[in-house]
Amino acid sequence: MIIGSSGTGKSVLLKCIVGLEKPDVGTVLYNGRDFTAANRMQQIEIRREIGMLFQGAALFDSKTVEENVRFPLDILTNLTLDEKLDKVNQILTRVGLENSNKLMPSELSGGMKKRVGIARALVNNSRYLFCDEPNSGLDPQTSILIDHLIQDLTAEFKTTTVVVSHDMNSVMQIGDYIMFMYEGSKVWEGSKDTVLASDTKDFNDFVFATNLMRRIKDMS
Amino acid sequence: MESIGKYFIFLRSLFTNRESFQTYVGLVIDECVKVGIHSIILIAIVSIFMGAVTTIQTAYNLVSPLIPNYVIAEVVRDMVLLELAPTIIAIIFAGKVGSNIAGELGTMRITEQIDALEVMGLNSTSYLVLPKVVATLLMYPMLVVLSAFLSLWGGYVAADFTGVITTQEYIQGIRNQLNEFMVLFAMIKAYVFAFLISSISSYMGYYTTGGALEVGKASTSAVTNSVIAVLCADYLLAQLLAEYLTQY
């Protein structure tokens, strides 16, 4: 998980990783393959393994839920229509939207949009899943639902999942390995077990900004 | 100057890393419906009134007893073919279709839909913009032809209604000494204007940054810039090709 306060560069880092922005320095490696130096065709090969959940889900307004989830299969595979629909129905059932195929994005709630976004990101068995603030704009209950869904699907699909967030509840709930950014640089990294024991000032100021987290630290 | 350079780089990216032909067929057909079919009613209404008003105003200005009445219809025909159908309709078209294209692409940009396409490995400019440009190139010349017919028909109806010129004289004038190059000239203008309107509007929408306010600004800029480009191209084409009107 990549955490940090607003404006610190988390989303920009994520965009550099998936190739939406070109970094000024440094490289992005996918299993040893240099993504930043790759040509367009090589990048497309790596992109076939990437799924991304955007902050607003980024569903295509003119397509139904089914068409949205099917889109990566239409573009990246040569499956027949029946095979594609099978995969779409399987993943929609998995995210709890089995009867939503014909709905348009405008008819979906925020949580439903995120679930469709996750389904679209994973329908092609992506090896890497990137989530940009998946809980943004959601109520606490739906946030927990999305967190558990990401966690369960990561285990089930055996993906490497990178989540950008500033929601500490989410971090402590599902984060395995955490990296804290401050003013564009990595300042702290470690597992969630080491969060409470950190002595990095900027990190502590961020993590223990709320009363709840301060009470947790005092009790530990 | 930077914008002009970025525009040409944008045009080049339309043709690189394209998807399969079958992908584009469906997209182009959808765009043809949006750009062409959905513009027919507006173009028809504007064209009919354009022809009618031109006929009446020309009739009231050509009042010399030395000029036969059928010349009114000749003037209307030449105005429609040379300027009203291709250029005035282009301005209307830029307002309707250009703003729609810029708004659609701008909204897609600010809601990260374009980023989603890029992450999936698509060349988003080729996938989103090329069908719009091709559809406009296919449909706008047809709309110009339709506009020309309806303008001349509008003039006929106005002549019949108001009696400024008889319908026989109107038909005689329409058919008298038609220079076929005018039709070719109108079609050349149609293709040039179609390309300018679709590409400029797409460019303005594709590079929108910000929120809803900026999408609105992009739509307005698309129309303004398209209209200016159309008028400049109109002048240049007139400068380059008008001499051929006398040769044919």
HADDOCK unambig.tbl for C-alpha pairs under 7 A between the chains (distance, minus, plus):
assign (segid A and resid 18 and name CA) (segid B and resid 119 and name CA) 6.60 0.50 0.50
assign (segid A and resid 20 and name CA) (segid B and resid 115 and name CA) 6.95 0.50 0.50
assign (segid A and resid 44 and name CA) (segid B and resid 121 and name CA) 4.92 0.50 0.50
assign (segid A and resid 47 and name CA) (segid B and resid 119 and name CA) 6.43 0.50 0.50
assign (segid A and resid 47 and name CA) (segid B and resid 120 and name CA) 5.95 0.50 0.50
assign (segid A and resid 47 and name CA) (segid B and resid 121 and name CA) 5.72 0.50 0.50
assign (segid A and resid 48 and name CA) (segid B and resid 120 and name CA) 6.60 0.50 0.50
assign (segid A and resid 56 and name CA) (segid B and resid 111 and name CA) 6.84 0.50 0.50
assign (segid A and resid 58 and name CA) (segid B and resid 111 and name CA) 5.76 0.50 0.50
assign (segid A and resid 58 and name CA) (segid B and resid 112 and name CA) 5.32 0.50 0.50
assign (segid A and resid 58 and name CA) (segid B and resid 113 and name CA) 4.84 0.50 0.50
assign (segid A and resid 58 and name CA) (segid B and resid 116 and name CA) 6.64 0.50 0.50
assign (segid A and resid 59 and name CA) (segid B and resid 113 and name CA) 6.49 0.50 0.50
assign (segid A and resid 60 and name CA) (segid B and resid 113 and name CA) 6.25 0.50 0.50
assign (segid A and resid 72 and name CA) (segid B and resid 120 and name CA) 6.78 0.50 0.50
